[in-house]
């Protein structure tokens, strides 16, 4: 009994009628495309009993590695094939578009322009609830006035750590070319304004209008050529310039008598 059931559900080995319907399949797919877009026949796959698929190379520009498909079928004991559907499918190594992502998920840092506005995200993992005033002057002074936590939501510790790592490893950290060439770091500069809160132990804002980092958050071990306490080393002349022997810029006026007649 089990042998009979296994035999009845086994996929047929071949179907000569469907496999031979290459010209029919090509004629149908060419009728739905522009001339010259259907290439060589790539083969036939028997997908089920009296049901199979022909594949043709796609020559359409921009679809490298894709192939046209034409599914065909036939009725029991019929000697002719019928086209069921056509399509275009990617093969191995086909040129594919990137996986589609919603706009909010594919947005990257730097994509937002000054006039754009992000949608509200109530489940932003970088934020947590702020501090509600307790009435205790000391607790409220630290939480509200010093740390600035009296907002609807504030950054989580993980988000603050991520921001610190991003800033420190960026162009305003100690590894930038300007910082390596600087004669002193920002920690000793008179124009640095330390940040409040946990980031204030590592970062400040540059307030020197002559600095390329003016108005930007910089690490204390960053640096630039506009440090308040440094100066350009001054060197003497290669030789002492003597007074010129001939003054080419002076005009000497000589009066002469008019010629006698």
Secondary structure as a PSIPRED ss2 file (coil, helix, strand):
# PSIPRED VFORMAT (PSIPRED V4.0)

   1 X C   1.000  0.000  0.000
   2 X H   0.000  1.000  0.000
   3 X H   0.000  1.000  0.000
   4 X H   0.000  1.000  0.000
   5 X H   0.000  1.000  0.000
   6 X H   0.000  1.000  0.000
   7 X H   0.000  1.000  0.000
   8 X H   0.000  1.000  0.000
   9 X H   0.000  1.000  0.000
  10 X C   1.000  0.000  0.000
  11 X C   1.000  0.000  0.000
  12 X C   1.000  0.000  0.000
  13 X C   1.000  0.000  0.000
  14 X C   1.000  0.000  0.000
  15 X C   1.000  0.000  0.000
  16 X H   0.000  1.000  0.000
  17 X H   0.000  1.000  0.000
  18 X H   0.000  1.000  0.000
  19 X H   0.000  1.000  0.000
  20 X C   1.000  0.000  0.000
  21 X C   1.000  0.000  0.000
  22 X H   0.000  1.000  0.000
  23 X H   0.000  1.000  0.000
  24 X H   0.000  1.000  0.000
  25 X H   0.000  1.000  0.000
  26 X H   0.000  1.000  0.000
  27 X H   0.000  1.000  0.000
  28 X H   0.000  1.000  0.000
  29 X H   0.000  1.000  0.000
  30 X H   0.000  1.000  0.000
  31 X H   0.000  1.000  0.000
  32 X C   1.000  0.000  0.000
  33 X C   1.000  0.000  0.000
  34 X C   1.000  0.000  0.000
  35 X C   1.000  0.000  0.000
  36 X C   1.000  0.000  0.000
  37 X C   1.000  0.000  0.000
  38 X E   0.000  0.000  1.000
  39 X E   0.000  0.000  1.000
  40 X E   0.000  0.000  1.000
  41 X E   0.000  0.000  1.000
  42 X E   0.000  0.000  1.000
  43 X E   0.000  0.000  1.000
  44 X E   0.000  0.000  1.000
  45 X E   0.000  0.000  1.000
  46 X E   0.000  0.000  1.000
  47 X E   0.000  0.000  1.000
  48 X E   0.000  0.000  1.000
  49 X C   1.000  0.000  0.000
  50 X C   1.000  0.000  0.000
  51 X E   0.000  0.000  1.000
  52 X E   0.000  0.000  1.000
  53 X E   0.000  0.000  1.000
  54 X E   0.000  0.000  1.000
  55 X E   0.000  0.000  1.000
  56 X E   0.000  0.000  1.000
  57 X E   0.000  0.000  1.000
  58 X E   0.000  0.000  1.000
  59 X C   1.000  0.000  0.000
  60 X C   1.000  0.000  0.000
  61 X C   1.000  0.000  0.000
  62 X C   1.000  0.000  0.000
  63 X C   1.000  0.000  0.000
  64 X C   1.000  0.000  0.000
  65 X C   1.000  0.000  0.000
  66 X E   0.000  0.000  1.000
  67 X E   0.000  0.000  1.000
  68 X E   0.000  0.000  1.000
  69 X E   0.000  0.000  1.000
  70 X E   0.000  0.000  1.000
  71 X E   0.000  0.000  1.000
  72 X E   0.000  0.000  1.000
  73 X E   0.000  0.000  1.000
  74 X C   1.000  0.000  0.000
  75 X C   1.000  0.000  0.000
  76 X C   1.000  0.000  0.000
  77 X C   1.000  0.000  0.000
  78 X C   1.000  0.000  0.000
  79 X C   1.000  0.000  0.000
  80 X C   1.000  0.000  0.000
  81 X C   1.000  0.000  0.000
  82 X E   0.000  0.000  1.000
  83 X E   0.000  0.000  1.000
  84 X E   0.000  0.000  1.000
  85 X E   0.000  0.000  1.000
  86 X E   0.000  0.000  1.000
  87 X E   0.000  0.000  1.000
  88 X E   0.000  0.000  1.000
  89 X E   0.000  0.000  1.000
  90 X E   0.000  0.000  1.000
  91 X C   1.000  0.000  0.000
  92 X C   1.000  0.000  0.000
  93 X C   1.000  0.000  0.000
  94 X C   1.000  0.000  0.000
  95 X C   1.000  0.000  0.000
  96 X C   1.000  0.000  0.000
  97 X C   1.000  0.000  0.000
  98 X C   1.000  0.000  0.000
  99 X C   1.000  0.000  0.000
 100 X C   1.000  0.000  0.000
 101 X C   1.000  0.000  0.000
 102 X C   1.000  0.000  0.000
 103 X H   0.000  1.000  0.000
 104 X H   0.000  1.000  0.000
 105 X H   0.000  1.000  0.000
 106 X H   0.000  1.000  0.000
 107 X C   1.000  0.000  0.000
 108 X C   1.000  0.000  0.000
 109 X C   1.000  0.000  0.000
 110 X C   1.000  0.000  0.000
 111 X C   1.000  0.000  0.000
 112 X C   1.000  0.000  0.000
 113 X C   1.000  0.000  0.000
 114 X C   1.000  0.000  0.000
 115 X C   1.000  0.000  0.000
 116 X C   1.000  0.000  0.000
 117 X C   1.000  0.000  0.000
 118 X C   1.000  0.000  0.000
 119 X C   1.000  0.000  0.000
 120 X C   1.000  0.000  0.000
 121 X C   1.000  0.000  0.000
 122 X C   1.000  0.000  0.000
 123 X C   1.000  0.000  0.000
 124 X C   1.000  0.000  0.000
 125 X C   1.000  0.000  0.000
 126 X C   1.000  0.000  0.000
 127 X E   0.000  0.000  1.000
 128 X E   0.000  0.000  1.000
 129 X E   0.000  0.000  1.000
 130 X C   1.000  0.000  0.000
 131 X C   1.000  0.000  0.000
 132 X C   1.000  0.000  0.000
 133 X C   1.000  0.000  0.000
 134 X C   1.000  0.000  0.000
 135 X C   1.000  0.000  0.000
 136 X C   1.000  0.000  0.000
 137 X H   0.000  1.000  0.000
 138 X H   0.000  1.000  0.000
 139 X H   0.000  1.000  0.000
 140 X H   0.000  1.000  0.000
 141 X H   0.000  1.000  0.000
 142 X H   0.000  1.000  0.000
 143 X H   0.000  1.000  0.000
 144 X H   0.000  1.000  0.000
 145 X H   0.000  1.000  0.000
 146 X H   0.000  1.000  0.000
 147 X C   1.000  0.000  0.000
 148 X C   1.000  0.000  0.000
 149 X C   1.000  0.000  0.000
 150 X C   1.000  0.000  0.000
 151 X C   1.000  0.000  0.000
 152 X C   1.000  0.000  0.000
 153 X E   0.000  0.000  1.000
 154 X E   0.000  0.000  1.000
 155 X E   0.000  0.000  1.000
 156 X C   1.000  0.000  0.000
 157 X H   0.000  1.000  0.000
 158 X H   0.000  1.000  0.000
 159 X H   0.000  1.000  0.000
 160 X H   0.000  1.000  0.000
 161 X H   0.000  1.000  0.000
 162 X H   0.000  1.000  0.000
 163 X H   0.000  1.000  0.000
 164 X H   0.000  1.000  0.000
 165 X H   0.000  1.000  0.000
 166 X H   0.000  1.000  0.000
 167 X H   0.000  1.000  0.000
 168 X H   0.000  1.000  0.000
 169 X C   1.000  0.000  0.000
 170 X C   1.000  0.000  0.000
 171 X C   1.000  0.000  0.000
 172 X C   1.000  0.000  0.000
 173 X C   1.000  0.000  0.000
 174 X C   1.000  0.000  0.000
 175 X C   1.000  0.000  0.000
 176 X C   1.000  0.000  0.000
 177 X H   0.000  1.000  0.000
 178 X H   0.000  1.000  0.000
 179 X H   0.000  1.000  0.000
 180 X H   0.000  1.000  0.000
 181 X H   0.000  1.000  0.000
 182 X C   1.000  0.000  0.000
 183 X C   1.000  0.000  0.000
 184 X C   1.000  0.000  0.000
 185 X C   1.000  0.000  0.000
 186 X H   0.000  1.000  0.000
 187 X H   0.000  1.000  0.000
 188 X H   0.000  1.000  0.000
 189 X C   1.000  0.000  0.000
 190 X C   1.000  0.000  0.000
 191 X C   1.000  0.000  0.000
 192 X E   0.000  0.000  1.000
 193 X E   0.000  0.000  1.000
 194 X E   0.000  0.000  1.000
 195 X C   1.000  0.000  0.000
 196 X C   1.000  0.000  0.000
 197 X C   1.000  0.000  0.000
 198 X H   0.000  1.000  0.000
 199 X H   0.000  1.000  0.000
 200 X H   0.000  1.000  0.000
 201 X H   0.000  1.000  0.000
 202 X C   1.000  0.000  0.000
 203 X E   0.000  0.000  1.000
 204 X E   0.000  0.000  1.000
 205 X E   0.000  0.000  1.000
 206 X E   0.000  0.000  1.000
 207 X C   1.000  0.000  0.000
 208 X C   1.000  0.000  0.000
 209 X C   1.000  0.000  0.000
 210 X C   1.000  0.000  0.000
 211 X C   1.000  0.000  0.000
 212 X C   1.000  0.000  0.000
 213 X C   1.000  0.000  0.000
 214 X C   1.000  0.000  0.000
 215 X C   1.000  0.000  0.000
 216 X C   1.000  0.000  0.000
 217 X E   0.000  0.000  1.000
 218 X E   0.000  0.000  1.000
 219 X E   0.000  0.000  1.000
 220 X C   1.000  0.000  0.000
 221 X C   1.000  0.000  0.000
 222 X C   1.000  0.000  0.000
 223 X C   1.000  0.000  0.000
 224 X C   1.000  0.000  0.000
 225 X C   1.000  0.000  0.000
 226 X C   1.000  0.000  0.000
 227 X C   1.000  0.000  0.000
 228 X C   1.000  0.000  0.000
 229 X C   1.000  0.000  0.000
 230 X C   1.000  0.000  0.000
 231 X C   1.000  0.000  0.000
 232 X C   1.000  0.000  0.000
 233 X C   1.000  0.000  0.000
 234 X C   1.000  0.000  0.000
 235 X C   1.000  0.000  0.000
 236 X C   1.000  0.000  0.000
 237 X C   1.000  0.000  0.000
 238 X C   1.000  0.000  0.000
 239 X C   1.000  0.000  0.000
 240 X C   1.000  0.000  0.000
 241 X C   1.000  0.000  0.000
 242 X C   1.000  0.000  0.000
 243 X C   1.000  0.000  0.000
 244 X C   1.000  0.000  0.000
 245 X C   1.000  0.000  0.000
 246 X C   1.000  0.000  0.000
 247 X C   1.000  0.000  0.000
 248 X C   1.000  0.000  0.000
 249 X C   1.000  0.000  0.000
 250 X C   1.000  0.000  0.000
 251 X C   1.000  0.000  0.000
 252 X C   1.000  0.000  0.000
 253 X C   1.000  0.000  0.000
 254 X C   1.000  0.000  0.000
 255 X C   1.000  0.000  0.000
 256 X C   1.000  0.000  0.000
 257 X C   1.000  0.000  0.000
 258 X C   1.000  0.000  0.000
 259 X C   1.000  0.000  0.000
 260 X C   1.000  0.000  0.000
 261 X C   1.000  0.000  0.000
